[in-house]
Amino acid sequence: MRTPLSLREKGQRGLRLWPVGAVLTLVFASAVLIAAAVFATAWGLLDAQGLKREPRLDSRTFFDLVKLSFGVVAGAGALVALVVAYRRQRVDEDGALREATRLHTERFTAAVGQLGDPSAAVRLGGVHALAGLADDAPTRALRQTCVDVLCAYLRLPYITEAHLPGDDADARHAYLSLREVRHTVIRLIRDHLRLDADHPHSWQGHDFDFTGVVFDGGDFTRAVFSGGIVDFGRAVFRDARVSFENALFTGGIVDFGRAVFPDGTVSFENALFTGGIVDFRRAVFSGGTVTFARAVFSGGGVDFTRAVLSRGVVDFKGAVFSGGTVDLVRTVLSGGWADFRQAVFKGGIVDFTQAVLSGGVIDFRNAVFSGGTVKLARTVFTGGAIASEGAVGDLPLGLVDQAEPPLPDDPFPA
């Protein structure tokens, strides 16, 4: 999502004013037109038929004309003064903005320098300094720059604990220090996304680029996504739990396209979706779990088109669908599990069109169907099962229990 051009011009291109002669001409022309309109309106309201001719002017009328002449001159001078004062104010405001931008740039340079320091404590200071700079940024574009640097820090090369040498204490200490800095960045982003959209320090509506980031933990609990783009494309979620629990999605895009979930969990439990898109297209779940347990979908959508679940789990247990769309078109379940147990379908669409089950399970046991649409057209079974035992209501066409006991091991046993 691009920052509006007017904001960028204000922060980057400086002040652009019309020539003073053109402005004065326009102001005087406008004043004459307004005076003429007022005179014509008053003439009409008084229902005047014409002007009374005076063969000679008396002294009183003469002095009234003189006063009117001086009044016109004074009014013209006031208009000139107003235009000059307005231009001076604009110039002063632009000067203040330039000074604020200069100070911001100096602080920004110092904070970025701290991020490259060998000491984790200094890097933590740089992270907090950048977050403070984003809060104080004089323009939206400068705030976005601070956000971009924080996201870029997370995109730097990083290995998880599982890849550390087992007997290298120094390497483990360096890893733990780096992880603390990275998790601080994530926490600060979460905290700013929790603020109301009209809060002066809210980062809602900004773009966040987490492309290719390795997540070994992170907490976006109760964050609000109301606009902008949050990009987790090709990110790797490994060895930990990343939480979007109780988050609110009302707009914008949260992109997990081609993300990889070799293990670990990404949780959207109890999240509320009223708008926006969460995109898992072509994501690969090779053992990891994404859970939408007890989430509520009244708008927006979650898109798993062409995602691959090979031993992975997508969990919608107890979710409520009253609107929006969950798109699993052409999803491949080769040992994975799409769990809709106890889900409630009151509206919206869940679409498995052309999904391929080669050992996986689509589980609707004990689900409640009182509305909405579940599409299973042209679903391909080369193994695997659909389980619908205990489901109630108007079951969708094609939803028949095709399980051959026993089902694979339950990923979430009661």
N, C-alpha and C positions, 0 to 999 in steps of 0.2 A: 504494500500500500504506500503510495507516494505521498510525501509531505506536500501540502498545498503550495503552489508556486509563490503566492503572495507572502507566505511566511519565509520561504527561502530567500526571496528578494529582499525582505526586510533585514534578514540576518547576514546576507552575503553581498548584495548588490549596492547597498547604501541608499541614500535618499535621492529621489528623482523628482524635481519640481518643474512646473511649467514656467516659461519666461514671465517676468513680472508684468510686462506690458500686456501680454495676452490675458493674464489673470485679471488685471484691472479693467480691461475692455469687457471681459465677460461679466465681471461684478457689476459694472455700471449699466451694461445692457440688461442684466437681470433686474437691477433696481428700477430702471425705467419701465420695464414690462410689468413688474409687480405694482408700481405706482399707478400705471395706466389701468391695470385690472381693478385695483381698489377704487379708482375714480369712476370707472365705468359701472362698477357694482353699485356704488353710492348714487350715481346719477339715475340708475334704473330704479333703485329702491325709493328715491324721492319723486319719481315719476315726473322729472323735469321736462318741459317742452322746449326750452331754449334759454339763451342768456339774455338778460336785460341790458340793452345798450345804454351807455352813459356818454353824453356828448362831451362832458368835462369831468376830470377827476378832482374830487375834493382832497383836502390834505390827509384825511384819515385813510382813504383808500390808497393814496400815494405811499404813505408810510407802511401800510400793510403789504404793498408790493415790494417795498424796500426790505422789510423783514423777511418776506418770502424768499427774496433773492439771497439774502445772507443765510437763511436756513438751508437753501439748496447747496450753497457753497460749504456750509458747515457739515451737512450730511455727506457731501462728496469727500470732504477731508476725513470724516469719521470712517467712511468705507475704505479709504486708502490706509488709514491707521490700522483698521481691522485686518486688512490683507497683510500688511507688513508685520503686525503682531503674530498673526497666524503662521506666516512663513518663518519668523524668528523662533516660534515655539517648535515648529517641525524640525528646524535646524538644531535646536537645543536637544530635542528628543533623539534625533539621529546621532548627535555627538555623544549623548549619554549611552545610547545603545552601542556605539562603537567602543566607548571606554569599557562598558561592561563586557563586550565581546573580547577586548584585548586582555582584560583581567582574567576572563574565563579561559582564554587560550594559554596564558601563563600558568594558571593552576592546572589546566589539563595536561600540559607538557610535564609538569612536575609529577603529577599523579601517574601518568603513563610510565615515566622513568622508574617510579617505585615498583611497578608491576614486574620489571625486569631485574629487580634486586635479588641476590642469592638468598637473602634472609626471608623466611616465611613471614615473620612479623612485619617487615617493611612492606611486603607484597599485600598483606592484609590491610595495612594502612592505605596503600594505593587503591585497593578495591573500595574501601569506605569513602576515600576521597573522591573517586569517580562517581560513586552513587550520590554523594553530596553535591558534586558539580552538576549532575543531571537534574537534581531537584532545583538548583539555583540557576539553571541555564536561561539566558535571556530570550532564546528562541526555541521553538520546537525542533528545528533542525539540529541545533547544538546539543539538545537533550538526546536526540536519536544517535548522534555521534558517540556520546558517552555509553549509551546502551550497546552500540555496535562493538566498542572496544571490550566491554565486559563479556559479550558473547564470543568475540574472537579469542579471548583468553581461554574460554572453555574449549574452543576448537583446536588449541595447541596439542601436539602429540602427547599421549598419556597412556600409561599401562596400568592395569588393575593389580590388586594385591596377589591374585593368583599367578601372575607372571613374574613375581619377584624371586630372586634367588633365596632359597630357604635359610641360608646361614649368613646373609649379608645384613647386619644390623643397621649400617649406615644407609643402605638403599631403602630399607623399610622405614627408617626415620624420615628420609627425604620424601618418600611416598606419602606418609601420613601427614606431613606438613603441607604438601601440595594438595592433597585431598581436602584438607581443612580450608584452604584458600578457595578451591573450586566450589565446595559446598556453601561457603559464605556468599559467593557470587549468586548461586541458585537461590539461597535464602533471601538475599536482598531483592532479587527480581520478584520472588513470590510476595514479599511484604509490600512492594509497590503495586503489584497487581491486585492486592486485597483492598486497596484504598478505593473509595468512591470515585467514579469517573470525573466528578467536578472538583475533586481535591487537587490543590496546586501541585502536589508531589506524586500524583497518580501517573503510572506509566501505561495505563490502558490505551489501546489504539496504536501503540508503537510496534515496530517490527523487531522480532527476536530471531536471530539466525543461529540455530544449534546444529546445522548440517554437519554430519559426521562426528558429532561429539560422543565420547564414551561416557555413559552414565553408570556410576557404581553407587548410586544413591542420589537422593534429591527430594525436596519437599515443595510441592506447589499446592498444598492443601488450602482450600477455601480461596484460591486465586480466582479472579474474575477476568474472563476473556471476552471483551466486548467489541473488539475491532483489531485491525492490524493483522500481521502474519507472525505466527510463532512456528518456526521451521525446525523440526527434528529430523528432516530428511536424511536418510542413510546413517542416522545415529545408531549406536550400539548400546543396548541396555544389558549389563552384565553384572552378575554376582550381588545384586542388591534390589531394593524396593524403591521405586520412584512413585510418589503419591500425588495424584490430582483429586484426592478425596474431598467431597463436598464443594468442589469447584463449580463455578457458574459459567456456562458458555452461552452468551447471548448474541454473538456476532464474530466476524473475522474468521480466520482459518488457523487451525492447529494441525500442522503437517508432519505426519510420521511416515511419509511415502518412502518405500524401500528401506525403512529402518529394520534392524536385525535384533531379534530377541532370542539369544542363545540360551539364556536362563534368566533368573530374576523375575520381577513382577512390576508391571506398571498398573497402578490402581486408579480407577475412576469411580470407586464405590460412593454411592449416595450423591453423585454429581447431578447437576440439573442442566439439561440441554433445552434451551428455548430458541436457539438460533445459532448460526455459524456452522462450520464444517470441521469435523475431526477426521483427518484423512490418513488411512492406513493402506492405501493402494500399493500393491506389490511388496508389502512388508513380509518378512520371513520370521515365522515363529518356530524355532527348532528346539523347543524345550521351555521357552519362557511363557509367561502368562500375562494377558491383559484382561483385567476384570472391570466390568460395569455393574457389579452386583448392586441391586436396589437403586440403580440410577433411574432418573425420570426423564423421559423423552417426550417433550410437548412441542418440539420444533427443531429446526436444524437437521443435522444428519451425521452419521458415522459411516465412512466408506471403506470397506475391506476388499474392493474390487481387485481380483487377481492376487490376493494375498495367499500365502502358503503356510499351512499349519502342519508341520511334521513333528508330532509329539507335543506341539504347543497347545495352549488353551486360550480360548476367548470366552469369557464368562459373563453372561447376562442374567445370572440367577436372581430371581425376585425383581428384575427391572420392570418398570411400568412404561408402556408405550401408548401414549394418547395423541401422538402426532410425530412429525419428523420421519426420517428414513434411516434404516440400517441396511446398508447395501453390501451383500456378500456375493455379488455376481461373479461367476467364474472363479470363486475361491476354491483352492485345492486343499482338501483335508486328507492327508496321508498319514493317519495315525493321530491327528489332532482332535480336539474336542470343542465344539461350539455348544455351549451350555445355556439353554433357555429355561431351565427348570423353575417352576413357580413364577415365571414371568407372567405379566398381565397385559393382554393386548386389547386396548380400548380404542385404538386409532393408529394412524401412521402406517408405515410399510416396512416389512422385513423381507428382503429379496434375495433368494438363493438361486435365481435363474442361472442355469448352466454351471452350477457348482459341481465339483468332482469329488466324490468320496471314494478313496482307495484305502480303506482301513480306518477312516475317522468316524466320528459320531456327531450327529445333530440331535440334541437332547431337548425334547419339549415335555418331559414328564411333569405332570401336575400343573402344567401351564393353564391359564384361563383365557379363553377367546370370547370376548364380548363385542368385538368390533375390530377395525383395522384389517390389514391384508398381509398374509404371509405367502410369498410366491415361491413355488418349488418347481416351476416349469423347466422341463428338460434337464433336471438334475441327473447326473450320471453316477451310477453305482457300479464300481468295480471292486467292491468290498465295503466294509464299514456298515453303518446302520443309522436309521432314524428311530428314536425312541419316543413314544407318545403315551405311555401308560399313565393313566390317571388324569390326562388332559381333559378339560371340560369346555362346553360351549360349542360353537359352530367351528369345528376343526377345518382348516383350509384344505382345499382340494390337493390330494397327493400326500397328505400327512397321515400315513398309516405306519403302524409299528412294524418296522422291518428288521428289528434286532433278532439275532439268533443267539440266545443266551449261551454263555454269559457275555455281557458287555465288557469292554475294556475296564481296567481298574478305574474307579471313580477318582477324578483329580481333586474333588472337594468332598470327601466323605463326611456324612453327618456326624 
